[in-house]
Amino acid sequence: MSQRIDISYKTVIFITAFILGLWLLFLIRDLLLILFSSIILMSALSPLVKIFVGLKIPRPLSIAITYLIILGIVAGILASILPPLIEQTTTLLVSLPPLLTQIFNITAIDKSVISQEFANLSRNFLTFTLAAFDNLLTFIFLLVTTFYLLLEKDGLENRVAKLFVGKEERVRKSIVRIEEKLGAWLRGQVILSLLIGFLSYIGLFILNIPYALPLAVLAGLMEVIPIIGPIISAIPPILISLTISPVLALAVTATYFIIQQAENNLIVPQVMKRAVGLNPLIVILAIAVGSRLLGIAGALLAVPIAVVLQIIVTQVIEEGKL
């Protein structure tokens, strides 16, 4: 006996709206990632802004002072390392042609392939310039968005909490916990970059590798790109050391391997556990899943997304209802 299944128009409308909603989220995924990054930056800067507000300084001025302090710290770090960094980087660029020739001879790399790549790079110079300009605009947009999030922080928290009638206080506490964890994650990421850059410099300095400072700075910067970043940062020092001695190249390879193993199995999990309270295994799995779903951006934001999900799931379990 055939059984008739009736589907109401409300169900059709709900399914259609749900699919369209997912499609819309997919279309604006880049904007959502920027917004989420702004929320992370806001969470990291919020404690400092709160201190200035507590000193009776108007909130807009407190945010501006916070921006100036952060920029001042960055400028101070750059000022301390910039002279030797510029000197070593300039020397490296001047020495690059003979270095590349030596590398070609040692590794038997086809020069025509590299020449073709440089030719393609020259032809696509305008594309790269536009991409750099686009990234600059994205960074400015990130700072402006963060400024307004900091400015309207309390009001936004209250408005979001009011969407959950009868649970406003619990939702507000969950939002505060999320902000605290996201801010701690970003501070932990900064610590990781500085630590990896420092360890790389110590290793290269001990091995007496030329251009140790710019290579270490590269390692610190590439630390923000999980998984592939440390691998990419190891290639230049290995190739440079190869032009000096194969044994030295093996020593540099071993040094970066040890640093990367310590980073993957000890430094990253432990720093992030202290920062966000996540189990090291969850941290590693989150990075792996994030990189598979959203590439580099997904890997970079995997841990803070996992933090948000953990807090939400914990809150749901504690309440015993969805």
C-alpha positions in Angstrom: 0.0 0.0 0.0 1.5 3.3 -1.1 1.9 5.9 1.6 1.4 9.6 0.8 3.8 12.1 2.1 2.6 15.7 2.4 5.1 18.5 2.5 3.7 21.8 3.7 4.6 25.1 2.0 6.2 26.2 5.3 8.7 23.3 5.1 9.5 24.2 1.5 10.0 27.9 2.4 12.3 26.9 5.3 14.5 24.6 3.2 14.7 27.1 0.5 15.6 29.9 2.9 18.2 27.6 4.6 19.9 26.8 1.3 19.9 30.4 0.2 21.4 31.4 3.6 24.2 28.8 3.2 24.8 30.1 -0.4 25.0 33.7 0.9 27.4 32.8 3.7 29.6 31.1 1.1 29.6 34.2 -1.1 30.6 36.5 1.8 33.0 34.0 3.5 36.0 36.4 2.9 34.1 39.2 4.6 33.1 36.9 7.5 36.8 35.9 8.0 37.8 39.5 8.2 34.9 40.3 10.6 36.0 37.3 12.8 39.6 38.6 12.7 38.4 42.0 13.8 36.5 40.4 16.7 39.8 38.5 17.7 41.8 41.8 17.5 39.1 43.6 19.5 39.2 40.9 22.2 43.0 41.2 22.4 43.0 45.0 22.7 39.9 45.2 24.9 41.7 44.8 28.3 44.1 47.7 27.6 41.2 49.9 26.4 39.3 49.0 29.6 42.2 50.2 31.7 42.2 53.6 30.0 38.4 53.9 30.3 38.8 53.1 34.0 41.1 56.2 34.2 38.1 58.3 33.1 39.5 58.7 29.6 36.8 58.9 26.9 36.5 55.6 25.1 37.4 56.8 21.6 40.5 58.4 23.0 41.3 55.2 24.9 41.1 53.2 21.8 43.3 55.7 19.9 45.9 55.5 22.8 45.8 51.7 22.6 46.5 51.8 18.9 49.4 54.2 19.4 50.9 52.0 22.2 50.7 48.9 20.0 52.2 50.8 17.0 54.9 52.2 19.4 55.9 48.7 20.6 56.1 47.5 17.0 58.1 50.6 16.0 60.4 50.0 18.9 61.1 46.4 18.0 61.7 47.4 14.4 64.0 50.2 15.4 66.1 47.8 17.5 66.6 45.3 14.7 66.1 47.4 11.6 69.7 48.6 11.1 71.3 45.2 11.1 68.2 43.7 9.3 68.6 46.3 6.5 72.3 45.7 6.3 72.1 41.9 6.1 69.1 42.0 3.8 70.9 44.4 1.4 73.9 42.2 1.5 71.8 39.1 0.8 70.1 40.8 -2.2 73.5 41.9 -3.6 74.8 38.3 -3.1 71.7 36.7 -4.5 72.8 36.2 -8.2 76.1 34.4 -7.3 74.3 32.5 -4.6 71.6 31.3 -7.1 74.4 30.3 -9.5 76.0 28.2 -6.8 72.7 26.7 -5.9 72.0 25.8 -9.5 75.4 24.2 -9.9 75.1 22.2 -6.6 71.5 21.1 -6.9 71.4 20.7 -10.7 68.3 22.8 -10.9 67.4 23.7 -14.5 68.2 27.4 -14.8 65.7 27.8 -17.7 62.8 26.8 -15.3 63.8 29.5 -12.8 64.4 32.0 -15.5 60.9 31.2 -16.9 59.4 31.7 -13.4 61.2 35.1 -13.0 59.9 36.1 -16.5 56.4 35.1 -15.4 56.9 37.1 -12.2 57.9 40.2 -14.2 54.9 39.9 -16.5 52.6 39.5 -13.5 54.1 42.4 -11.6 51.0 44.5 -12.0 48.9 41.6 -10.6 51.1 41.3 -7.6 51.1 45.1 -7.0 47.3 45.1 -7.1 47.2 42.1 -4.7 49.5 44.0 -2.3 47.3 47.1 -2.5 44.2 45.0 -1.9 45.8 43.4 1.2 46.7 46.9 2.4 43.1 48.0 2.0 42.0 44.8 3.8 44.3 45.6 6.7 43.0 49.2 7.0 39.4 47.9 6.9 40.4 45.4 9.6 41.7 48.2 11.8 38.7 50.4 11.2 36.3 47.6 11.9 38.1 46.7 15.1 38.0 50.4 16.2 34.2 50.5 15.9 33.8 47.1 17.5 35.8 48.4 20.5 33.8 51.6 20.5 30.4 49.7 20.5 31.6 46.7 22.5 29.2 46.9 25.5 26.2 47.8 23.3 26.8 45.0 20.9 27.1 42.5 23.8 23.8 43.6 25.2 22.0 43.5 21.9 23.2 40.0 21.1 22.3 38.9 24.7 18.7 40.3 24.3 18.1 38.0 21.3 18.0 35.1 23.8 15.0 36.0 25.9 15.2 34.6 29.4 18.9 33.7 29.0 20.4 37.2 28.7 22.8 36.9 31.6 24.1 33.5 30.7 24.6 34.5 27.1 26.4 37.7 28.2 28.8 35.7 30.3 29.4 33.3 27.4 30.2 36.3 25.2 32.7 37.6 27.8 34.4 34.2 28.0 34.7 33.9 24.2 36.3 37.4 24.0 38.7 36.5 26.8 39.8 33.3 25.1 40.1 34.9 21.6 42.2 37.7 23.0 44.4 35.2 24.8 44.8 33.2 21.6 46.0 36.2 19.6 48.5 37.1 22.4 49.7 33.5 22.3 50.2 33.6 18.6 52.4 36.7 18.9 54.4 35.0 21.6 54.8 32.0 19.2 56.1 34.2 16.4 58.6 35.9 18.6 59.8 32.7 20.2 60.2 30.8 16.9 62.1 33.8 15.4 64.4 34.0 18.4 65.1 30.2 18.4 65.8 30.3 14.7 68.2 33.3 15.1 70.0 31.5 17.9 70.4 28.3 15.8 71.6 30.2 12.7 73.9 32.4 14.8 75.6 29.3 16.5 76.1 27.7 13.1 77.5 31.0 11.8 75.0 31.1 8.8 75.2 34.4 6.9 72.1 36.7 7.0 70.9 35.0 10.2 68.7 38.0 11.2 66.6 38.3 8.1 66.2 34.6 7.9 65.1 34.5 11.5 62.6 37.3 10.9 61.3 35.3 8.0 60.8 32.3 10.3 58.9 34.5 12.8 56.6 36.0 10.2 55.9 32.6 8.5 54.9 31.2 11.9 51.5 32.9 11.4 50.9 30.4 8.6 50.4 27.0 10.3 51.9 23.8 8.9 53.5 25.1 5.7 54.9 28.4 7.0 57.7 26.8 9.0 58.6 24.5 6.1 58.8 27.5 3.7 60.9 29.5 6.1 63.5 26.6 6.4 64.2 26.5 2.6 66.3 29.7 2.2 68.7 29.0 5.1 69.2 25.4 3.9 70.0 26.5 0.4 72.3 29.3 1.6 74.2 26.9 3.8 74.4 24.4 1.0 76.6 26.9 -0.9 79.0 26.8 2.0 79.1 23.1 2.9 76.8 20.1 2.5 77.6 19.2 6.2 76.5 22.7 7.2 73.3 22.3 5.2 72.5 19.1 7.1 73.1 20.9 10.4 70.8 23.7 9.4 68.2 21.1 8.3 68.5 19.3 11.6 68.2 22.6 13.5 65.0 23.6 11.7 63.7 20.1 12.1 64.2 20.1 15.8 62.6 23.6 16.1 59.6 22.4 14.0 59.2 19.2 16.0 59.4 21.2 19.3 56.9 23.7 17.8 54.4 21.1 16.6 54.5 18.8 19.6 55.4 21.1 22.5 55.4 24.8 22.0 52.3 25.3 19.9 50.0 22.9 21.9 51.3 24.1 25.3 51.2 27.8 24.6 47.8 27.5 23.1 46.6 25.3 25.9 47.7 28.0 28.4 46.2 30.7 26.3 42.8 29.2 25.4 42.5 26.1 27.6 42.2 23.6 24.7 43.6 20.2 24.8 46.8 19.9 22.7 45.2 17.1 20.6 42.2 19.3 19.8 44.5 22.1 18.8 46.4 19.9 16.3 43.1 18.4 14.9 41.5 21.9 14.6 44.5 23.2 12.6 44.4 20.1 10.4 40.6 20.4 9.7 40.7 24.2 9.3 43.5 23.9 6.7 41.6 21.2 4.8 38.4 23.3 4.7 39.6 26.9 4.2 43.3 26.6 3.4 45.7 28.9 5.1 43.0 31.2 6.5 41.2 28.2 7.9 44.4 26.9 9.5 45.2 30.3 11.0 41.7 30.8 12.5 41.1 27.1 13.4 42.0 27.4 17.0 39.9 30.5 17.8 36.9 28.9 16.0 37.4 25.8 18.1 37.5 28.0 21.2 34.1 29.5 20.3 32.6 26.1 19.5 33.9 24.7 22.8 32.4 27.5 24.9 29.0 27.2 23.0 28.9 23.4 23.3 29.9 23.6 27.0 27.1 26.1 27.6 24.5 23.9 25.8 25.6 20.9 27.8 25.4 22.7 31.1 21.9 23.9 30.3 20.9 20.4 29.1 19.0 21.7 26.1 19.7 22.9 22.6 
